[in-house]
C-alpha cells in the first residue's frame, strides 16, 4: 500500500531527521523509517546528519567536561567540609528508658572521626582517579594483598 505525503509533511520529516534521526522522526510523524531515510538520501541530507552528529558530539563532550570540572570542585568542597567538622562541637542523643539525654562533645568523637576520615579517603581517591592519578592502592583476588602508598598493610588468605 502506497502512502502519499504532502510537501509540508516531507519537509517536516526531513527537518526532524537532520535534528533527531530516522527512528525518532518515524515515531513522531508516523512515516515509515525507510521512507524517511530514502528521502534524506535523495536530498543528500545524510552528510548533513553526520555533520550534525559530529557537532552534537563535540557539544556533548564540552558539556561533560564542564560537569566533570564542577564535580571535581564539589569533591574538594566536600573534603574541606568534612575536615572542618572534626573540630566543631558534636551533639549526641542517648535514650535511657523513657528519657532522652543530650550530650555535647567539644570535638568529634572517635567514631565520628573514623566516619569522616573514611569519607574523606573515598573522596580523595575519587578525585585522584578523576584527575588521572594512581591511588597507590592495589587489591588482588585469591590471596588479598592491600598496598597503600607503597606499604603492604595486609595479606589475607
C-alpha positions, 0 to 999 in steps of 0.5 A: 500500500502506497502512502502519499505525503504532502510537501509540508509533511516531507519537509517536516520529516526531513527537518526532524531527521537532520535534528533527531534521526530516522527512528525518532522522526518515524515515531513522531510523524508516523512515516515509515523509517525507510521512507524517511531515510530514502528521502534524506538520501535523495536530498543528500541530507545524510552528510548533513546528519553526520555533520550534525552528529559530529557537532552534537558530539563535540557539544556533548563532550564540552558539556561533560567536561564542564560537569566533570570540572564542577564535580571535581570542585564539589569533591574538594568542597566536600573534603574541606567540609568534612575536615572542618567538622572534626573540630566543631562541637558534636551533639549526641542523643542517648535514650535511657528508658523513657528519657532522652539525654543530650550530650555535647562533645567539644570535638568529634568523637572517635567514631565520628572521626573514623566516619569522616576520615573514611569519607574523606579517603573515598573522596580523595581517591575519587578525585585522584582517579578523576584527575588521572592519578594512581591511588597507590592502592592495589587489591588482588583476588585469591590471596588479598594483598592491600598496598597503600602508598607503597606499604603492604598493610595486609595479606589475607588468605 
